[in-house]
Amino acid sequence: MHVATPPAPRPPSTAHLALPFFDDAHRALAEGLVPWVAAQEVDETDDRAACRDWVQRLGAGGWLRYCVPAAHGGALPALDSRALVLLRETLAYHSPLADFAFAMQGLGSGAITLAGSPAQQAHYLQGVARGELIAAFALSEPEAGSDVGAMQTIASSSASTSATGTFCLNGTKTWISNGGIADFYCVFAKTNPSGGTRGISAFIVDANTPGLDASRHIHVMAPHPLATLQFTNCNVPATALLGDENGGFKLAMRTLDIFRASVAAAALGMARRALAEAVHHARQRRMFGQTLADFQLTQAKIGEMAALVDSAALLTYRAAWLRDTGQARVTAEAAMAKMTATENAQRVIDMALQLHGGRGVEVGSKVESLYRDIRSLRIYEGATEVQQLIIGKAVLQE
């Protein structure tokens, strides 16, 4: 059960901002965000209501402006991976649901930023930046998760892709974040059913479009808005086509590539919070006439946790820096960051819970909720095993 986020034992360290991966604008961003998010008090008992609340707060605070380019109300000329990383890390330290709300505004609108027509960008992106429109990214299906080419949702054209034509969507999407609360969905469907990944196109589908049913909510171990989307003769105009027809797979991968390093950052923020909770508890907990922190075994565990956090941080910041500076190879480095940060965070949180003893498994404790929150990050936006394949193939091709 999610409750109001308890205060952090102390503000997160900003020492990593001195690393050469960041510039003064990134440092100013992080230093402004830390006190802002610490001052927020959101009741997270109802994850859907809390997510709407977070989107509104993030919009009013100006933080969602980092999800879109400056031409459409954004804070920077283009999407900046290092800004996204710092935002997600800091938000996740305080509230994984706040991080989720922020991330989905970026991921859900990212395809529009990359490939949307001027009219599409003008219509949606400013609302996203202000927190007035909630975005969602609809790619996965019951039998098409990592195997995107196996998707079965079909978008059949009534005529041509001219302005007078329409597309009719039929199929099912599932595990869709913001499902049921989003104002629009970036939906991927096959316009060429026999074309595999080369037959996929992307569409913007407004939530109130007839034939779209988002009422089937999915309940998971760390509550956040998830739903199954059912498309039944759901007609959208040809102007809803996002990017090139049959170019949807590449667009989806480009979108995910931007945000993969930011998933690593979310895991990093959770790991930093778990480490902070463990240190705070170890200093306060007395046993056998001394504090838990006085035991060498505790010190060894804390040392291991700190090393896991820092190694994840360096890979995460490197991946974001490589993308922002236009380096030729980014995908493998982003995969390394996502794999390492999520797996390391799972280990750090587990060790933090173990140090808390019985208090660690008590519902409502921070390490207990982190234990549930971290698990899905090792699966979504490319499971750990998929990241291993990406890295392995890249190494073999060198």
Buried (B, 14 or more C-beta within 10 A) or exposed (E): EBEEBEEBBEBBEEEBBEEEBBEEEBBEBBEBBBEBBBEBEBEBEEBBBBBBBBBBBBBEBBBBBBBBBEBBBBBBEEBBBBBBBBBBBBBBBBBBBBBBBBBBBBBBBBBBBBBBBEEBBEBBBBBBBBBEBBBBBBBBBEEBBEEBEEBBBBBBBEEEBEEEBBBBBBBBBBBBBBBBBBBBBBBBBBBBBEBBBBBBBBBBBBBEBEBBBBEBBBEEEBBBBBBBBBBEEBBBEBBBBBBEBBBBBBBBBBBBBBBBBBBBBBBBBBBBBBBBBBBBBBBEBEEEEEBBBBBEEBEEBBEEBBEBBBEBBBBBBBBBBBBBEEEEEBBBBBBBBBBBBBBBBBBBBBBBBEBBEEEBEEEEBBBBBBBBBBBBBBBEBBBBEBBEEBBEEBEEEE
